[in-house]
Amino acid sequence: MFELSERAQGFISKTKAFIENEIEPIEADFWHEVHTLNPDSHWKSWTWPSQLEILKNKAKQAGLWNMFLPDPTLGAGLSVQEYAHIAELSGKSLIAPMVFNCNAPDSGNMEVLWRYGSEQQKQQWLKPLLDGKIRSVFCMTEPDVASSDATNMQATAIIENDQIVLNGRKWWSSGLGDPNAKIIIFMAHTPDATKDRHHQHSMVLIPIDTKGVTIERMLPVFGDYDAPHGHGEISFDHVRVPVENFIGGAGQGFEIAQGRLGPGRIHHCMRCIGAAEKALELMINRGMSRKAFGKEILQLGGNLERVAEARVAIDQARLLTLYAAYKMDTLGNMAALTEISAIKVVAPRVLEQVVDMAIQIHGGAGVSQDTPLTAFFAQARSLRLADGPDEVHKGMIAKIELAKHGYSTRRQA
């Protein structure tokens, strides 16, 4: 079931070697420079170290570029399951996804434009994104409503003659602080009494410098602003763009979102598994290199059992995620709804648990920025909210299970 083509194996081997030879040797210094260049309070002047473009050019020359995209001309032409293995490898590093131009939210936004965008939209925005010349932002979550139910959305995209008028406020818009962010995909309510509730939302392309678009602030995650990527709050005050800026047409927002989130969840979850593997590696090396009470730390207090538990949990999560990818490739996203929801619950939790174990073994170093563990922990905890909270995904799993036995989760009158 999980056999890989020779071509996919080639991409995986080259990716692994590139990370080991080009990224890992410089990553600690890279992040030290990031923190030096980007004081949290000065987000308008955030910037990336020059090393990032050097690495991106090397990756592009090596053919390790846009590997997430199943298009064989614009990307690597890999299946979801094949790319999943590359996502796991890139998850071991905090910069590898950017180096390969496979980072969120750009990968999801590029896939949206590739699948649903017009030719004009592809030329204007998809091409520079694929070239790595610009970055993008996805605006969906709102501060004043329960965004786990996207039909609560208050932001609006109203058609007036040949323009779309946009109003609203979004937050946790990832990538908003990036100095190369140029285009926003904005999801909003487009009221239409003739359509059902899942055909009254649209996705609209908005250049970030459009009049009425205001970046209000950057939001810290556990006290870290994730500079210079950033997660921000942004307002839209009577923003006007041409009606041609609808992606796929008015009212297609939910359909597009489902197409975007399926593969994206595989990417997120496999990166979680890669990060968990890295955390376990750090945990073992730390635990076997330091002694207390005459023994290596890993030999004390049930720590060996924790290593075993981590191994079991990581392998279970990987198999479940690969199974979800397999079903998506062979049967389509709708056939994999249970598995897609399940991995969104399982993979971040496994990462959270393994990182917690690794932090404990590292002691004080574990909660510093001397290792990637705090960043991995923030990633894990945040993903249990991103793309829908755990409770929403569990609700979907339960609904499907009950339906198999002829029951409904709808409330009785």
C-alpha positions as CSV (number, residue, x, y, z in Angstrom):
1,M,0.0,0.0,0.0
2,F,2.8,2.5,0.9
3,E,5.3,1.5,-1.8
4,L,7.1,4.4,-3.3
5,S,8.1,4.9,-6.9
6,E,11.7,5.1,-7.8
7,R,11.3,8.7,-8.7
8,A,9.8,9.5,-5.2
9,Q,12.6,7.6,-3.5
10,G,15.0,9.8,-5.4
11,F,13.4,13.0,-4.2
12,I,13.3,11.7,-0.6
13,S,17.0,10.7,-0.7
14,K,18.1,14.1,-2.1
15,T,15.9,16.0,0.4
16,K,17.4,14.1,3.3
17,A,21.0,14.7,2.1
18,F,20.3,18.4,1.5
19,I,18.9,18.9,5.0
20,E,21.9,17.1,6.6
21,N,24.6,18.8,4.5
22,E,23.2,22.3,3.8
23,I,20.6,23.2,6.5
24,E,21.5,21.4,9.8
25,P,25.1,22.8,9.9
26,I,23.9,26.4,9.8
27,E,20.5,26.3,11.4
28,A,21.5,27.3,15.0
29,D,23.5,30.3,13.7
30,F,20.6,31.2,11.3
31,W,18.1,31.5,14.1
32,H,20.5,33.4,16.3
33,E,20.8,35.9,13.5
34,V,17.0,36.0,13.1
35,H,16.6,36.9,16.7
36,T,19.4,39.6,16.5
37,L,17.9,41.2,13.3
38,N,14.3,41.2,14.4
39,P,13.5,42.8,17.8
40,D,9.9,41.9,18.5
41,S,8.6,45.4,18.9
42,H,9.8,46.6,15.5
43,W,7.9,44.2,13.2
44,K,7.6,46.8,10.4
45,S,11.3,46.4,9.8
46,W,11.6,42.6,10.2
47,T,13.9,40.9,7.7
48,W,15.4,37.5,6.9
49,P,19.1,36.7,7.0
50,S,20.7,36.6,3.6
51,Q,21.5,32.9,4.1
52,L,17.9,32.1,3.4
53,E,18.1,33.2,-0.2
54,I,21.4,31.4,-0.7
55,L,19.8,28.1,0.6
56,K,16.7,28.6,-1.5
57,N,18.8,29.0,-4.7
58,K,20.8,25.9,-3.8
59,A,17.5,23.9,-3.3
60,K,16.1,25.2,-6.6
61,Q,19.3,24.2,-8.5
62,A,19.1,20.8,-6.9
63,G,15.5,20.4,-8.1
64,L,14.1,20.4,-4.5
65,W,11.6,23.1,-5.2
66,N,7.7,23.2,-4.9
67,M,7.7,19.5,-4.2
68,F,4.3,19.7,-2.6
69,L,2.6,20.5,-5.9
70,P,1.3,17.4,-7.8
71,D,1.7,19.2,-11.2
72,P,4.8,17.6,-12.9
73,T,5.6,20.8,-14.7
74,L,5.2,23.4,-12.0
75,G,6.1,21.1,-9.1
76,A,7.5,17.6,-8.5
77,G,4.4,15.8,-9.7
78,L,4.4,13.6,-6.5
79,S,1.3,12.1,-5.0
80,V,0.0,13.2,-1.6
81,Q,1.4,10.0,-0.1
82,E,4.8,10.5,-1.8
83,Y,5.2,14.1,-0.7
84,A,4.2,13.1,2.8
85,H,7.6,11.5,3.4
86,I,9.3,14.8,2.2
87,A,7.1,16.8,4.6
88,E,8.3,14.6,7.5
89,L,11.9,15.2,6.6
90,S,11.4,18.9,6.4
91,G,9.5,18.9,9.7
92,K,12.8,18.1,11.5
93,S,14.0,21.6,10.6
94,L,12.4,24.9,11.3
95,I,13.6,26.4,8.1
96,A,13.6,23.5,5.6
97,P,10.0,24.1,4.4
98,M,10.9,27.7,3.5
99,V,14.1,26.6,1.8
100,F,12.2,24.2,-0.4
101,N,9.3,26.7,-1.1
102,C,7.0,24.2,0.6
103,N,6.0,26.3,3.6
104,A,2.6,27.2,5.0
105,P,0.5,29.2,4.2
106,D,2.1,29.6,0.8
107,S,1.9,26.0,-0.2
108,G,-1.9,25.9,0.5
109,N,-2.4,29.3,-1.2
110,M,-0.4,28.1,-4.3
111,E,-2.5,25.0,-4.5
112,V,-5.7,27.1,-4.3
113,L,-4.5,29.3,-7.2
114,W,-3.3,26.2,-9.2
115,R,-6.6,24.4,-8.8
116,Y,-9.1,27.3,-8.9
117,G,-7.4,30.4,-10.1
118,S,-8.0,32.1,-13.4
119,E,-5.2,32.4,-16.0
120,Q,-4.7,36.0,-15.1
121,Q,-4.5,35.2,-11.3
122,K,-2.0,32.5,-12.0
123,Q,0.3,34.8,-14.0
124,Q,0.0,37.7,-11.6
125,W,0.3,35.8,-8.3
126,L,0.9,32.0,-8.7
127,K,4.0,32.4,-10.8
128,P,5.9,34.7,-8.4
129,L,4.9,32.5,-5.5
130,L,6.2,29.4,-7.3
131,D,9.4,31.3,-8.1
132,G,9.8,32.1,-4.4
133,K,9.9,35.9,-5.1
134,I,6.9,36.8,-2.9
135,R,5.0,35.4,0.0
136,S,1.3,35.2,0.8
137,V,-1.2,35.4,3.7
138,F,-4.5,33.5,4.3
139,C,-7.1,35.5,6.2
140,M,-9.9,33.4,7.7
141,T,-10.0,33.4,11.5
142,E,-11.8,36.4,13.2
143,P,-11.4,37.8,16.7
144,D,-15.0,38.4,17.5
145,V,-16.7,35.1,16.6
146,A,-16.2,31.4,17.2
147,S,-14.2,30.6,14.1
148,S,-14.4,26.9,14.6
149,D,-17.7,27.3,12.8
150,A,-16.7,29.3,9.7
151,T,-20.4,30.1,8.9
152,N,-20.1,32.5,11.9
153,M,-17.8,34.7,9.8
154,Q,-18.7,38.4,10.0
155,A,-16.3,39.8,7.3
156,T,-18.1,40.6,4.1
157,A,-17.3,40.6,0.4
158,I,-20.1,42.4,-1.3
159,I,-20.4,42.9,-5.1
160,E,-21.0,46.5,-6.2
161,N,-21.1,46.7,-10.0
162,D,-17.6,45.6,-11.2
163,Q,-16.0,45.7,-7.8
164,I,-15.9,43.7,-4.6
165,V,-16.2,45.7,-1.4
166,L,-14.5,44.0,1.6
167,N,-15.0,44.8,5.3
168,G,-14.0,43.0,8.4
169,R,-11.2,42.1,10.8
170,K,-9.0,38.9,10.8
171,W,-6.4,37.6,13.1
172,W,-3.8,34.8,13.4
173,S,-3.0,35.6,9.7
174,S,0.3,33.7,9.4
175,G,3.1,35.2,7.4
176,L,1.7,38.8,7.8
177,G,5.0,40.1,9.2
178,D,7.1,38.7,6.3
179,P,8.8,41.5,4.4
180,N,8.0,39.6,1.1
181,A,4.3,39.2,1.8
182,K,2.5,40.8,-1.2
183,I,-0.9,39.1,-1.6
184,I,-3.8,38.1,0.8
185,I,-6.4,35.4,0.3
186,F,-9.4,36.8,2.2
187,M,-12.4,34.6,3.0
188,A,-15.6,36.4,3.7
189,H,-19.4,36.2,3.7
190,T,-21.1,37.0,0.3
191,P,-24.8,37.0,1.2
192,D,-27.1,35.4,-1.4
193,A,-30.6,34.4,-0.4
194,T,-30.8,31.9,-3.3
195,K,-28.0,29.8,-2.0
196,D,-27.5,27.4,1.0
197,R,-25.3,28.4,3.9
198,H,-22.3,26.7,2.5
199,H,-22.4,28.7,-0.8
200,Q,-22.4,32.2,0.7
201,H,-18.7,32.6,1.3
202,S,-16.0,33.6,-1.1
203,M,-12.2,33.8,-1.4
204,V,-10.9,37.1,-2.7
205,L,-7.4,38.1,-3.7
206,I,-6.2,41.4,-2.2
207,P,-2.8,42.9,-2.7
208,I,-1.4,43.7,0.7
209,D,-0.9,47.4,-0.1
210,T,-4.5,48.0,-1.2
211,K,-6.2,51.1,0.3
212,G,-8.1,50.2,3.4
213,V,-5.9,47.2,4.4
214,T,-4.3,47.9,7.8
215,I,-2.0,45.6,9.7
216,E,-2.9,46.4,13.3
217,R,-0.4,44.3,15.2
218,M,1.6,41.1,15.4
219,L,0.5,38.4,17.9
220,P,2.9,36.5,20.0
221,V,2.6,32.7,20.5
222,F,3.7,31.8,24.0
223,G,5.5,35.2,24.1
224,D,7.4,34.6,20.8
225,Y,6.4,36.7,17.7
226,D,7.8,34.1,15.3
227,A,9.7,36.9,13.5
228,P,10.1,37.6,10.7
229,H,7.2,35.4,9.6
230,G,4.7,36.6,12.2
231,H,1.0,36.0,12.9
232,G,-1.0,39.2,12.8
233,E,-4.3,41.0,13.2
234,I,-5.5,42.9,10.1
235,S,-8.5,45.1,9.3
236,F,-10.3,45.7,6.0
237,D,-12.1,49.0,5.8
238,H,-14.2,49.4,2.6
239,V,-11.4,47.8,0.6
240,R,-12.2,47.7,-3.2
241,V,-10.8,45.2,-5.7
242,P,-12.0,44.2,-9.2
243,V,-14.7,41.5,-9.3
244,E,-12.2,39.4,-11.2
245,N,-10.4,38.9,-7.8
246,F,-12.9,36.3,-6.7
247,I,-11.1,32.9,-6.8
248,G,-13.4,30.4,-8.6
249,G,-16.3,32.8,-8.4
250,A,-18.6,34.2,-5.6
251,G,-19.9,31.7,-3.2
252,Q,-17.2,29.0,-3.8
253,G,-15.2,29.7,-0.6
254,F,-16.2,26.5,1.3
255,E,-15.6,24.2,-1.6
256,I,-12.2,25.8,-2.2
257,A,-11.4,25.6,1.5
258,Q,-12.0,21.9,1.6
259,G,-9.8,21.3,-1.4
260,R,-7.1,23.4,0.3
261,L,-7.3,21.8,3.7
262,G,-7.1,18.1,2.8
263,P,-3.5,18.0,1.4
264,G,-2.5,20.8,3.8
265,R,-3.4,18.6,6.8
266,I,-1.2,15.8,5.5
267,H,1.7,18.3,5.2
268,H,1.1,19.7,8.7
269,C,0.8,16.3,10.3
270,M,3.9,14.8,8.6
271,R,5.9,17.8,9.6
272,C,4.7,17.2,13.2
273,I,6.0,13.6,12.9
274,G,9.3,14.8,11.6
275,A,9.6,17.3,14.5
276,A,8.7,14.5,16.9
277,E,11.5,12.4,15.5
278,K,13.9,15.3,16.0
279,A,12.7,15.8,19.5
280,L,13.2,12.1,20.3
281,E,16.7,12.2,18.8
282,L,17.6,15.2,21.0
283,M,16.0,13.5,24.0
284,I,18.1,10.4,23.6
285,N,21.4,12.2,22.9
286,R,20.9,14.5,25.9
287,G,19.8,11.7,28.2
288,M,22.8,9.5,27.3
289,S,25.4,12.3,27.4
290,R,24.6,13.6,31.0
291,K,24.8,11.8,34.3
292,A,23.2,12.1,37.6
293,F,23.4,9.8,40.7
294,G,26.1,7.7,38.8
295,K,23.9,6.9,35.8
296,E,23.0,8.4,32.5
297,I,19.8,10.5,32.9
298,L,18.0,8.3,30.4
299,Q,18.5,5.3,32.7
300,L,16.7,7.0,35.6
301,G,13.1,7.4,36.6
302,G,11.3,5.5,33.9
303,N,12.9,7.5,31.1
304,L,13.6,4.4,29.0
305,E,9.9,3.6,29.0
306,R,9.2,7.1,27.8
307,V,11.6,6.6,24.9
308,A,9.6,3.4,24.0
309,E,6.3,5.2,24.4
310,A,7.5,8.0,22.1
311,R,8.6,5.5,19.4
312,V,5.3,3.7,19.5
313,A,3.3,6.9,19.3
314,I,5.3,8.4,16.4
315,D,5.1,5.2,14.3
316,Q,1.3,5.0,14.9
317,A,0.8,8.6,13.9
318,R,2.9,8.1,10.8
319,L,1.0,5.1,9.7
320,L,-2.3,6.8,10.2
321,T,-1.2,9.8,8.3
322,L,0.1,7.8,5.4
323,Y,-3.1,5.8,5.3
324,A,-5.1,9.1,5.1
325,A,-2.8,10.2,2.2
326,Y,-3.3,6.8,0.5
327,K,-7.1,7.2,0.6
328,M,-6.9,10.7,-0.7
329,D,-4.8,9.6,-3.6
330,T,-6.9,6.6,-4.5
331,L,-10.4,7.5,-3.4
332,G,-10.5,11.3,-3.0
333,N,-10.7,13.6,-0.1
334,M,-14.4,12.8,0.8
335,A,-13.5,9.1,1.2
336,A,-10.8,10.1,3.7
337,L,-12.8,12.4,6.0
338,T,-12.4,10.2,9.1
339,E,-8.7,9.8,8.6
340,I,-8.1,13.5,7.8
341,S,-9.9,14.5,11.0
342,A,-8.1,11.8,13.0
343,I,-4.6,12.8,12.0
344,K,-5.4,16.4,12.9
345,V,-6.1,15.2,16.4
346,V,-3.3,12.6,16.7
347,A,-0.2,14.1,15.1
348,P,0.0,17.5,17.0
349,R,-0.8,15.6,20.3
350,V,2.0,13.1,19.6
351,L,4.4,16.0,18.9
352,E,3.3,17.8,22.0
353,Q,3.8,14.7,24.2
354,V,7.2,13.8,22.7
355,V,8.5,17.4,23.0
356,D,7.3,17.5,26.6
357,M,9.4,14.4,27.4
358,A,12.4,15.9,25.6
359,I,12.1,19.2,27.5
360,Q,12.1,17.3,30.8
361,I,15.3,15.5,29.9
362,H,16.9,18.8,28.9
363,G,16.0,20.5,32.1
364,G,16.4,24.3,31.9
365,A,17.9,24.1,28.4
366,G,14.6,22.6,27.2
367,V,12.7,25.8,27.8
368,S,15.3,28.1,26.3
369,Q,15.9,28.9,22.7
370,D,19.1,26.9,22.7
371,T,17.2,24.0,21.1
372,P,14.2,23.9,18.7
373,L,12.1,22.2,21.4
374,T,10.1,25.3,22.5
375,A,9.4,26.1,18.8
376,F,8.2,22.5,18.3
377,F,6.0,22.7,21.4
378,A,4.4,26.0,20.2
379,Q,3.9,24.4,16.8
380,A,2.2,21.4,18.3
381,R,-0.1,23.3,20.6
382,S,-1.0,25.9,18.0
383,L,-1.9,23.2,15.4
384,R,-4.5,21.8,17.9
385,L,-6.4,25.0,17.0
386,A,-5.3,25.7,13.5
387,D,-7.5,24.3,10.7
388,G,-10.2,23.6,13.3
389,P,-9.8,22.6,17.0
390,D,-9.6,19.0,18.2
391,E,-13.3,19.1,19.2
392,V,-14.5,19.8,15.7
393,H,-12.4,17.0,14.2
394,K,-13.6,14.5,16.9
395,G,-17.2,15.7,16.2
396,M,-16.7,14.8,12.5
397,I,-15.3,11.4,13.3
398,A,-18.2,10.6,15.6
399,K,-20.8,11.8,13.1
400,I,-19.4,9.5,10.4
401,E,-19.2,6.6,12.9
402,L,-22.8,7.0,14.0
403,A,-24.0,7.3,10.4
404,K,-22.5,3.9,9.7
405,H,-25.0,2.5,12.1
406,G,-27.9,4.5,10.9
407,Y,-27.8,7.2,13.6
408,S,-27.6,11.0,13.4
409,T,-25.8,13.5,15.6
410,R,-28.6,16.1,14.9
411,R,-30.5,17.3,17.9
412,Q,-34.0,15.9,18.2
413,A,-36.9,18.5,18.3
